[in-house]
Amino acid sequence: MPNKSLSALESQVGQTNRTVDGFQVEAGKVDEFARAIHDSSRIYRGRQTARAAGHHSLPAPPTFTRSSFFPRYRPPGVDHDFGFDLGFRREYVLHGEQRFRYERPLHVDDELYGETTLEDVYQREGRGGGAMTFAVLRTDFYDADSDDLVQSAWNTRIETDGAPAEESDPPSGEIEAPKDADSAEDAADLAVGAVGSTVETPPLERRDFVRYAGASGDFNPVHYDEPYATDAGHPSVFAQGMFSAGVASRLLREWFGLRGLESYRTRFTARAFPGDALSARARVREVADASDDGADEHDGRRVTVVLEVVADDGRKIVDGDATAVV
């Protein structure tokens, strides 16, 4: 249980803190972040490749705003709890879900600021017993020059009573690798039920988690300090949830590109440990005329996909969905 009562947490719901200042999207950090999530595309490091894809500058990966929470971008008094007094113990904090809504892609030379609102707190019993406390935080990122909203990110944090038992939902069985497609373009008809190419990682190593910590600013020791993790009751260090979400974002980039991506949601259902090899795959759930929403700038088809990341032993690590106009 957190050090704060549920009523004390609920009293903070609706409050907004300035949590990010002077967040510079830098070419070197974009390259580092893309490599950390196993995406070697030249669109993140080659300006000609980026321009050919319709970008005026190098774009950033869809989950790149995670790196805005490095200490150098925090206003005074803001800590890893987004400036809220949650009382969560770091060794027992899990990332339950992450959701993004995009107004446009991020590009190198953008400068952003962010404001975080505590949207909800609640408790429920975990599947293995024990209370789980949830905090839902939304961070809105704005262009520092224009004050235009660029992206909103929802982070659901969970504090457990102790290290969670390793339970996982099984893969849905609805998303299988395409039988005869070697690239996303082979499924470009985007009919309902179409499946994109599978994105795979080699077996994960502890250094993958360290690289992601250095790229993203997620320095919770449970991801890289073995004694700290095992003393807290975890089997070993384990991957950051947003590392797995980043791996899956490569699938979205390959299939749809970055310019039309509207939303991306991931729910973290199990932990990825050293030695796990991950596979990300997606299937088209819905296709609609993008102009149906009445927005003049939307022309094309709005495609919604369901996705999952699965370990090679069959555990489902992530499930989620995404929407893009193509």
C-alpha positions as CSV (number, residue, x, y, z in Angstrom):
1,M,0.0,0.0,0.0
2,P,1.2,3.6,-0.6
3,N,2.2,5.8,2.2
4,K,-0.9,7.9,1.5
5,S,-4.5,7.0,2.1
6,L,-6.8,6.6,-0.8
7,S,-8.7,9.7,0.3
8,A,-5.5,11.7,0.4
9,L,-4.7,10.6,-3.1
10,E,-8.2,11.4,-4.3
11,S,-7.9,14.9,-2.9
12,Q,-5.2,15.6,-5.6
13,V,-7.4,14.4,-8.5
14,G,-7.9,17.2,-11.0
15,Q,-4.7,19.1,-10.0
16,T,-2.3,20.0,-12.8
17,N,1.5,20.5,-12.5
18,R,4.0,22.0,-14.9
19,T,6.2,18.9,-15.3
20,V,8.4,19.5,-18.4
21,D,10.3,22.6,-19.4
22,G,12.7,23.2,-22.3
23,F,12.3,19.7,-23.7
24,Q,14.5,19.8,-26.8
25,V,14.1,17.1,-29.5
26,E,17.7,16.5,-30.4
27,A,19.0,14.5,-33.3
28,G,21.5,12.5,-31.2
29,K,18.8,11.6,-28.6
30,V,16.4,10.6,-31.4
31,D,19.0,8.3,-32.8
32,E,19.9,6.8,-29.4
33,F,16.2,6.3,-28.5
34,A,15.4,4.5,-31.8
35,R,18.4,2.2,-31.4
36,A,17.4,1.4,-27.8
37,I,14.0,0.2,-29.0
38,H,15.6,-1.9,-31.8
39,D,14.5,0.3,-34.6
40,S,17.4,0.9,-37.0
41,S,15.4,2.8,-39.7
42,R,17.3,5.6,-41.4
43,I,14.2,7.8,-41.1
44,Y,15.4,8.6,-37.6
45,R,19.0,9.5,-38.6
46,G,19.0,10.3,-42.4
47,R,17.5,13.6,-43.4
48,Q,17.0,12.6,-47.0
49,T,15.1,9.5,-45.9
50,A,13.0,11.7,-43.6
51,R,12.2,14.2,-46.4
52,A,11.3,11.4,-48.8
53,A,8.7,10.3,-46.2
54,G,7.2,13.8,-46.1
55,H,9.0,15.1,-43.0
56,H,10.6,18.6,-42.9
57,S,13.1,17.3,-40.3
58,L,14.1,14.1,-38.7
59,P,11.0,12.6,-36.9
60,A,11.0,11.1,-33.4
61,P,9.7,7.6,-32.6
62,P,6.0,7.6,-31.4
63,T,7.0,7.0,-27.7
64,F,9.8,9.5,-27.6
65,T,8.2,11.9,-25.2
66,R,9.1,9.4,-22.4
67,S,12.6,10.9,-22.5
68,S,11.1,14.3,-21.5
69,F,11.2,13.3,-17.9
70,F,15.0,13.4,-17.6
71,P,15.8,15.5,-14.5
72,R,17.2,18.4,-16.7
73,Y,13.7,19.0,-18.1
74,R,11.9,19.0,-14.7
75,P,10.9,22.3,-13.1
76,P,12.0,22.7,-9.5
77,G,10.1,20.5,-7.1
78,V,9.0,17.9,-9.7
79,D,10.1,14.3,-9.1
80,H,9.4,11.0,-10.7
81,D,5.8,11.1,-9.4
82,F,5.1,14.1,-11.7
83,G,5.1,16.5,-8.8
84,F,2.2,14.7,-7.0
85,D,2.5,13.3,-3.5
86,L,1.5,9.7,-4.4
87,G,3.6,7.9,-1.7
88,F,4.3,5.0,-4.1
89,R,7.3,2.8,-3.4
90,R,9.4,2.6,-6.5
91,E,10.4,-1.0,-6.0
92,Y,6.7,-2.0,-6.2
93,V,5.6,0.4,-9.0
94,L,4.5,-1.1,-12.3
95,H,3.5,0.6,-15.5
96,G,0.0,-0.7,-16.2
97,E,-1.0,1.2,-19.4
98,Q,0.2,3.9,-21.7
99,R,-1.8,5.8,-24.2
100,F,-0.9,8.5,-26.7
101,R,-3.0,10.9,-28.8
102,Y,-1.0,12.7,-31.5
103,E,-1.7,16.0,-33.1
104,R,1.4,15.7,-35.3
105,P,4.8,13.9,-35.2
106,L,7.6,15.3,-33.1
107,H,10.6,16.5,-35.1
108,V,14.2,17.4,-34.4
109,D,14.5,21.0,-33.2
110,D,11.1,21.0,-31.6
111,E,11.0,22.4,-28.1
112,L,8.2,21.4,-25.9
113,Y,6.8,22.0,-22.4
114,G,4.4,19.7,-20.6
115,E,1.6,19.9,-18.0
116,T,0.5,16.8,-16.1
117,T,-3.0,16.3,-14.6
118,L,-3.8,13.6,-12.1
119,E,-7.0,12.3,-13.7
120,D,-8.0,9.4,-11.4
121,V,-6.9,7.2,-8.5
122,Y,-8.5,4.0,-7.4
123,Q,-7.8,0.6,-5.8
124,R,-8.7,-2.9,-6.7
125,E,-7.6,-6.4,-5.7
126,G,-4.9,-8.0,-7.8
127,R,-5.4,-11.4,-9.5
128,G,-2.9,-12.9,-7.1
129,G,-4.5,-11.2,-4.1
130,G,-3.4,-8.0,-2.3
131,A,-4.5,-4.4,-3.0
132,M,-3.3,-2.6,-6.1
133,T,-3.4,1.3,-6.2
134,F,-3.8,2.9,-9.6
135,A,-2.9,6.5,-10.6
136,V,-3.8,7.8,-14.0
137,L,-1.8,10.8,-15.1
138,R,-2.2,12.7,-18.4
139,T,0.6,14.9,-19.7
140,D,-0.1,17.4,-22.4
141,F,2.9,18.5,-24.5
142,Y,2.8,21.9,-26.1
143,D,5.0,23.6,-28.7
144,A,7.1,26.2,-26.8
145,D,6.9,28.7,-29.7
146,S,3.2,28.5,-30.6
147,D,1.6,26.9,-27.5
148,D,-0.1,24.5,-29.8
149,L,-0.9,21.0,-28.3
150,V,1.4,18.5,-30.0
151,Q,0.7,15.3,-28.0
152,S,-1.1,14.0,-25.0
153,A,0.2,10.9,-23.1
154,W,-1.7,9.0,-20.4
155,N,0.4,7.0,-17.9
156,T,-1.3,4.5,-15.6
157,R,0.9,3.6,-12.7
158,I,0.2,0.8,-10.3
159,E,1.7,0.2,-6.8
160,T,1.3,-3.4,-5.6
161,D,1.6,-4.8,-2.1
162,G,4.8,-6.6,-3.2
163,A,6.5,-8.0,-6.2
164,P,3.8,-9.4,-8.4
165,A,3.4,-13.0,-9.3
166,E,4.3,-13.7,-12.9
167,E,1.0,-14.1,-14.5
168,S,0.1,-13.4,-18.1
169,D,-2.9,-13.4,-20.3
170,P,-2.4,-15.8,-23.2
171,P,-2.0,-14.4,-26.7
172,S,-5.3,-13.6,-28.3
173,G,-4.9,-16.2,-31.1
174,E,-6.3,-13.6,-33.5
175,I,-3.0,-12.1,-34.7
176,E,-0.8,-14.5,-36.6
177,A,2.2,-13.7,-38.7
178,P,1.4,-13.4,-42.4
179,K,2.0,-16.6,-44.2
180,D,3.5,-15.2,-47.3
181,A,4.3,-11.5,-46.7
182,D,7.8,-10.3,-46.1
183,S,6.9,-6.6,-45.7
184,A,4.1,-4.4,-44.5
185,E,3.4,-3.4,-48.1
186,D,2.3,-6.9,-48.9
187,A,-0.7,-6.2,-46.6
188,A,-1.2,-2.7,-48.0
189,D,-4.9,-3.3,-49.0
190,L,-5.6,-2.7,-45.3
191,A,-8.8,-4.7,-45.4
192,V,-10.3,-5.8,-42.0
193,G,-8.4,-8.8,-40.9
194,A,-5.2,-7.9,-42.7
195,V,-2.0,-8.7,-40.8
196,G,1.2,-6.7,-40.9
197,S,4.7,-8.1,-40.8
198,T,6.0,-9.3,-37.5
199,V,8.7,-7.2,-35.7
200,E,11.1,-9.3,-33.7
201,T,13.9,-8.8,-31.2
202,P,16.9,-11.1,-30.5
203,P,16.9,-12.5,-27.0
204,L,17.0,-9.6,-24.6
205,E,20.0,-8.8,-22.5
206,R,20.3,-6.8,-19.4
207,R,22.2,-4.2,-21.4
208,D,19.0,-3.6,-23.4
209,F,17.3,-2.4,-20.3
210,V,20.3,-0.2,-19.4
211,R,20.3,1.3,-22.9
212,Y,16.7,2.1,-22.7
213,A,17.1,3.7,-19.3
214,G,19.8,5.9,-20.7
215,A,17.7,6.8,-23.8
216,S,14.4,7.4,-21.9
217,G,15.3,8.5,-18.4
218,D,13.5,5.6,-16.8
219,F,16.0,4.9,-14.1
220,N,14.0,2.7,-11.7
221,P,16.6,0.4,-10.4
222,V,14.3,-2.7,-10.8
223,H,15.3,-2.6,-14.5
224,Y,19.1,-2.7,-14.2
225,D,20.2,-3.3,-10.5
226,E,20.0,-7.1,-9.9
227,P,20.3,-7.1,-6.1
228,Y,17.8,-4.3,-5.8
229,A,15.3,-6.2,-8.0
230,T,15.7,-9.5,-6.2
231,D,15.7,-8.0,-2.8
232,A,12.3,-6.5,-3.7
233,G,11.1,-10.1,-4.6
234,H,11.4,-9.9,-8.4
235,P,12.9,-12.9,-10.2
236,S,15.5,-10.6,-11.8
237,V,15.7,-7.2,-13.4
238,F,13.1,-6.8,-16.2
239,A,12.3,-4.6,-19.1
240,Q,10.7,-1.3,-18.8
241,G,7.1,-1.5,-20.1
242,M,7.8,1.4,-22.5
243,F,10.7,-0.6,-23.9
244,S,8.2,-3.2,-25.1
245,A,5.8,-0.5,-26.3
246,G,8.7,1.1,-28.3
247,V,9.4,-2.2,-29.9
248,A,5.8,-2.4,-31.1
249,S,5.9,1.2,-32.3
250,R,8.3,0.1,-35.0
251,L,5.5,-2.1,-36.4
252,L,3.3,1.0,-36.7
253,R,6.0,3.0,-38.4
254,E,6.7,0.3,-40.9
255,W,3.0,-0.3,-41.7
256,F,1.6,3.3,-41.7
257,G,4.4,5.7,-41.4
258,L,4.4,8.4,-38.7
259,R,2.6,11.4,-40.3
260,G,-0.9,9.9,-40.0
261,L,-0.6,8.2,-36.6
262,E,-3.4,9.5,-34.4
263,S,-3.4,7.3,-31.3
264,Y,-1.5,4.4,-29.7
265,R,-2.4,2.5,-26.6
266,T,-0.5,-0.3,-24.8
267,R,-1.5,-2.3,-21.8
268,F,1.4,-4.2,-20.0
269,T,0.2,-7.7,-19.2
270,A,3.5,-9.4,-18.2
271,R,7.2,-8.6,-17.7
272,A,9.9,-9.3,-20.2
273,F,13.0,-10.7,-18.6
274,P,16.6,-11.3,-19.9
275,G,16.6,-14.1,-22.4
276,D,13.1,-13.4,-23.7
277,A,12.8,-12.8,-27.5
278,L,9.9,-10.6,-28.3
279,S,7.6,-10.6,-31.4
280,A,5.2,-7.7,-32.1
281,R,2.3,-8.2,-34.5
282,A,-0.9,-6.4,-35.5
283,R,-4.2,-7.0,-37.3
284,V,-6.6,-4.5,-38.9
285,R,-9.8,-4.3,-36.8
286,E,-11.6,-1.5,-38.5
287,V,-11.4,0.7,-41.7
288,A,-13.4,3.8,-42.2
289,D,-13.4,6.9,-44.4
290,A,-11.3,9.5,-42.5
291,S,-13.5,12.3,-43.8
292,D,-16.5,10.9,-41.8
293,D,-15.3,12.9,-38.8
294,G,-16.0,16.1,-40.5
295,A,-12.4,17.4,-40.4
296,D,-11.4,19.0,-43.7
297,E,-7.8,18.0,-43.3
298,H,-8.6,14.3,-43.1
299,D,-8.5,12.6,-46.5
300,G,-8.0,8.9,-46.8
301,R,-8.8,5.9,-44.6
302,R,-8.8,5.7,-40.9
303,V,-7.4,2.3,-39.9
304,T,-7.6,0.8,-36.4
305,V,-5.4,-2.1,-35.6
306,V,-5.1,-4.4,-32.5
307,L,-1.6,-5.4,-31.6
308,E,0.3,-7.5,-29.1
309,V,3.9,-8.3,-28.1
310,V,4.5,-11.9,-27.3
311,A,7.6,-13.6,-25.7
312,D,9.0,-16.7,-27.3
313,D,7.7,-18.9,-24.5
314,G,4.1,-17.8,-25.4
315,R,3.6,-15.1,-22.6
316,K,1.7,-12.0,-23.8
317,I,3.8,-9.0,-22.7
318,V,1.7,-6.2,-24.2
319,D,-1.6,-5.8,-25.9
320,G,-3.1,-2.6,-27.3
321,D,-4.4,-0.8,-30.4
322,A,-3.6,2.1,-32.6
323,T,-5.3,4.3,-35.2
324,A,-3.8,6.0,-38.2
325,V,-5.1,7.9,-41.3
326,V,-3.5,6.5,-44.4
